[in-house]
Amino acid sequence: PLADSYFAALHAVYAGLSVSHWINDGLMAIFFMLVGLEIKREVLAGQLASWSQ
């Protein structure tokens, strides 16, 4: 019974993109931000901080 309204909400278009597209882009942005922060931490204080390691 809720499937029709779920798919209608998920495929609704805002600013030229569907809601599922906005969700996918948002989650990818968060993922790559976390990856970048992890790499930064490793370069500054982790195993990537010096060439000898």
DSSP file (Angstrom, degrees, kcal/mol; ACC not computed):
  #  RESIDUE AA STRUCTURE BP1 BP2  ACC     N-H-->O    O-->H-N    N-H-->O    O-->H-N    TCO  KAPPA ALPHA  PHI   PSI    X-CA   Y-CA   Z-CA
    1    1 A P              0   0    0      0, 0.0     4,-0.4     0, 0.0     3,-0.2   0.000 360.0 360.0 360.0 -31.5    0.0    0.0    0.0
    2    2 A L     >  +     0   0    0      1,-0.2     4,-2.4     2,-0.1     5,-0.2   0.540 360.0  86.9 -92.7  -6.3    2.9    2.4    0.7
    3    3 A A  H  > S+     0   0    0      1,-0.2     4,-2.6     2,-0.2     5,-0.2   0.893  86.4  51.3 -62.8 -41.3    4.9    1.4   -2.3
    4    4 A D  H  > S+     0   0    0      1,-0.2     4,-2.1     2,-0.2    -1,-0.2   0.927 113.5  43.3 -64.0 -44.5    3.3    3.7   -4.8
    5    5 A S  H  > S+     0   0    0     -4,-0.4     4,-2.3     2,-0.2    -1,-0.2   0.859 112.7  54.5 -70.3 -33.3    3.7    6.8   -2.6
    6    6 A Y  H  X S+     0   0    0     -4,-2.4     4,-2.4     2,-0.2    -2,-0.2   0.951 112.1  42.3 -62.5 -49.7    7.3    5.7   -1.8
    7    7 A F  H  X S+     0   0    0     -4,-2.6     4,-1.9     1,-0.2    -2,-0.2   0.849 112.9  53.9 -68.2 -33.4    8.3    5.5   -5.4
    8    8 A A  H  < S+     0   0    0     -4,-2.1     4,-0.2    -5,-0.2    -1,-0.2   0.916 112.6  43.6 -65.6 -41.8    6.4    8.7   -6.2
    9    9 A A  H >< S+     0   0    0     -4,-2.3     3,-0.7     1,-0.2    10,-0.3   0.882 113.9  50.9 -69.4 -37.9    8.4   10.6   -3.5
   10   10 A L  H 3< S+     0   0    0     -4,-2.4    10,-1.8     1,-0.2     9,-0.3   0.829 115.6  40.9 -70.0 -32.1   11.7    9.0   -4.5
   11   11 A H  T 3< S+     0   0    0     -4,-1.9    -1,-0.2     8,-0.2    -2,-0.2   0.274  84.1 123.6-102.7  10.7   11.3    9.9   -8.2
   12   12 A A    <   -     0   0    0     -3,-0.7     7,-1.6    -4,-0.2     2,-0.5  -0.442  61.2-125.4 -67.3 147.0    9.9   13.4   -7.7
   13   13 A V  E     +A   18   0A   0      5,-0.2     2,-0.4    -2,-0.1     5,-0.2  -0.853  30.3 175.3-105.6 127.0   12.0   16.0   -9.4
   14   14 A Y  E >  S-A   17   0A   0      3,-3.1     3,-1.8    -2,-0.5     8,-0.1  -0.998  74.4  -9.9-128.1 126.9   13.4   19.0   -7.6
   15   15 A A  T 3  S-     0   0    0     -2,-0.4    -1,-0.1     1,-0.3     3,-0.1   0.831 130.7 -53.8  55.5  35.8   15.7   21.5   -9.4
   16   16 A G  T 3  S+     0   0    0      1,-0.2     2,-0.3     0, 0.0    -1,-0.3   0.417 122.4  90.0  85.5  -2.2   16.0   19.2  -12.4
   17   17 A L  E <  S-A   14   0A   0     -3,-1.8    -3,-3.1     2,-0.0    -1,-0.2  -0.941  75.6-114.0-127.9 150.0   17.1   16.1  -10.4
   18   18 A S  E  >  -A   13   0A   0     -2,-0.3     4,-2.1    -5,-0.2    -5,-0.2  -0.363  30.4-112.2 -76.1 161.3   15.1   13.3   -8.8
   19   19 A V  H  > S+     0   0    0     -7,-1.6     4,-2.5    -9,-0.3    -8,-0.2   0.883 119.2  55.1 -61.1 -39.0   15.2   12.8   -5.0
   20   20 A S  H  > S+     0   0    0    -10,-1.8     4,-2.5     1,-0.2    -1,-0.2   0.867 106.4  51.8 -63.9 -34.3   17.1    9.6   -5.4
   21   21 A H  H  > S+     0   0    0    -11,-0.2     4,-2.6     2,-0.2    -2,-0.2   0.917 109.4  49.2 -66.5 -42.9   19.7   11.4   -7.4
   22   22 A W  H  X S+     0   0    0     -4,-2.1     4,-2.3     2,-0.2    -2,-0.2   0.908 112.3  48.7 -61.3 -42.0   20.0   14.1   -4.6
   23   23 A I  H  X S+     0   0    0     -4,-2.5     4,-2.6     2,-0.2     5,-0.2   0.933 112.0  48.3 -64.1 -46.4   20.4   11.3   -2.0
   24   24 A N  H  X S+     0   0    0     -4,-2.5     4,-2.3     1,-0.2    -2,-0.2   0.924 113.2  47.2 -60.7 -45.6   23.1    9.5   -4.1
   25   25 A D  H  X S+     0   0    0     -4,-2.6     4,-2.2     1,-0.2    -1,-0.2   0.901 112.5  50.1 -64.1 -40.4   25.1   12.7   -4.7
   26   26 A G  H  X S+     0   0    0     -4,-2.3     4,-2.1    -5,-0.2    -2,-0.2   0.918 111.5  47.1 -64.4 -43.9   24.8   13.6   -1.0
   27   27 A L  H  X S+     0   0    0     -4,-2.6     4,-2.4     1,-0.2    -1,-0.2   0.882 112.0  50.6 -67.0 -37.5   26.0   10.2    0.2
   28   28 A M  H  X S+     0   0    0     -4,-2.3     4,-2.6    -5,-0.2     5,-0.2   0.897 109.2  51.8 -65.9 -39.1   28.9   10.2   -2.3
   29   29 A A  H  X S+     0   0    0     -4,-2.2     4,-1.9     2,-0.2    -2,-0.2   0.920 111.4  46.6 -63.1 -43.3   30.0   13.6   -1.1
   30   30 A I  H  X S+     0   0    0     -4,-2.1     4,-2.2     2,-0.2    -2,-0.2   0.917 112.4  51.2 -63.9 -43.4   30.0   12.5    2.5
   31   31 A F  H  X S+     0   0    0     -4,-2.4     4,-2.2     1,-0.2    -2,-0.2   0.942 112.4  44.2 -59.8 -49.6   31.9    9.3    1.6
   32   32 A F  H  X S+     0   0    0     -4,-2.6     4,-2.3     1,-0.2    -1,-0.2   0.811 110.7  55.2 -70.9 -28.0   34.6   11.1   -0.3
   33   33 A M  H  X S+     0   0    0     -4,-1.9     4,-2.3    -5,-0.2    -1,-0.2   0.923 109.7  47.2 -65.5 -42.9   34.9   13.8    2.4
   34   34 A L  H  X S+     0   0    0     -4,-2.2     4,-2.2     2,-0.2    -2,-0.2   0.887 111.5  50.7 -65.5 -38.9   35.5   11.1    5.0
   35   35 A V  H  X S+     0   0    0     -4,-2.2     4,-2.4     2,-0.2    -1,-0.2   0.924 110.9  49.3 -63.0 -44.0   38.1    9.4    2.7
   36   36 A G  H  X S+     0   0    0     -4,-2.3     4,-2.4     1,-0.2    -2,-0.2   0.894 110.5  49.7 -62.8 -40.9   39.9   12.7    2.3
   37   37 A L  H  X S+     0   0    0     -4,-2.3     4,-2.3     2,-0.2    -1,-0.2   0.885 110.4  50.6 -65.6 -38.2   39.9   13.4    6.0
   38   38 A E  H  X S+     0   0    0     -4,-2.2     4,-2.1     2,-0.2    -2,-0.2   0.910 111.3  47.8 -65.4 -42.4   41.3    9.9    6.7
   39   39 A I  H  X S+     0   0    0     -4,-2.4     4,-2.3     2,-0.2    -2,-0.2   0.911 110.9  51.8 -64.7 -41.7   44.1   10.4    4.1
   40   40 A K  H  X S+     0   0    0     -4,-2.4     4,-2.4     1,-0.2     5,-0.2   0.916 109.4  49.9 -60.7 -43.1   44.9   13.8    5.6
   41   41 A R  H  X>S+     0   0    0     -4,-2.3     4,-2.7     1,-0.2     5,-0.7   0.905 111.5  48.2 -62.7 -41.6   45.2   12.3    9.1
   42   42 A E  H  X5S+     0   0    0     -4,-2.1     6,-1.0     3,-0.2     4,-1.0   0.869 112.7  48.4 -67.1 -36.3   47.5    9.6    7.8
   43   43 A V  H  <5S+     0   0    0     -4,-2.3    -2,-0.2    -5,-0.2    -1,-0.2   0.885 118.7  39.1 -71.0 -38.0   49.7   12.1    6.0
   44   44 A L  H  <5S-     0   0    0     -4,-2.4    -2,-0.2    -5,-0.2    -3,-0.2   0.879 141.5  -2.9 -81.7 -38.4   49.9   14.4    9.0
   45   45 A A  H  <5S+     0   0    0     -4,-2.7    -3,-0.2    -5,-0.2    -2,-0.2   0.400 114.8  70.7-137.1   1.4   50.3   11.9   11.8
   46   46 A G  S ><<S-     0   0    0     -4,-1.0     3,-1.5    -5,-0.7     4,-0.2   0.007 102.2 -57.4-107.2-150.3   50.0    8.4   10.5
   47   47 A Q  T 3  S+     0   0    0      1,-0.3     3,-0.4     2,-0.1     6,-0.1   0.654 128.9  57.7 -71.2 -16.9   52.1    6.0    8.5
   48   48 A L  T 3  S+     0   0    0     -6,-1.0    -1,-0.3     1,-0.2    -5,-0.1   0.300  78.9  95.5 -94.3   9.7   52.2    8.3    5.5
   49   49 A A  S <  S+     0   0    0     -3,-1.5     2,-0.3    -7,-0.3    -1,-0.2   0.777  91.6  22.9 -73.3 -26.5   53.8   11.1    7.6
   50   50 A S  S >  S-     0   0    0     -3,-0.4     3,-0.6    -4,-0.2    -1,-0.1  -0.965  71.1-126.1-140.4 157.6   57.4   10.2    6.6
   51   51 A W  T 3  S+     0   0    0     -2,-0.3    -1,-0.1     1,-0.2    -2,-0.0   0.781 103.4  67.0 -71.2 -27.4   59.1    8.4    3.7
   52   52 A S  T 3         0   0    0      1,-0.3    -1,-0.2    -3,-0.0    -3,-0.0   0.761 360.0 360.0 -69.8 -23.3   61.0    6.0    6.0
   53   53 A Q    <         0   0    0     -3,-0.6    -1,-0.3    -6,-0.1    -2,-0.2   0.469 360.0 360.0 -85.4 360.0   57.8    4.3    7.1
